[in-house]
Amino acid sequence: MALFKKRTVGKPGEWYYCLEHKKVEEGPDCPGKDRFGPYASRAEAERAMESARERNLQWENDPRWHDAPAPGRADQD
């Protein structure tokens, strides 16, 4: 009998996208460092990489992440 049980994060019914295996998994099969999620549905998890690309593009074009103020706005601190 093991003294310590392997702890998992998350619950069955939550969906994850595993970055190492490049597949959708239900429940916390892989370590947290290797997955995106949790997602409410399998379909959301299937779109994980597409959603990440869209968010990255939005952040790259967000003037709040750059030193220059947004066009038409004065620098407000």
Beta strands, then each sheet from edge to edge (+ up, - down):
strand 1: 15-18
strand 2: 23-26
strand 3: 35-39
sheet 1: 2+ 1- 3+
end
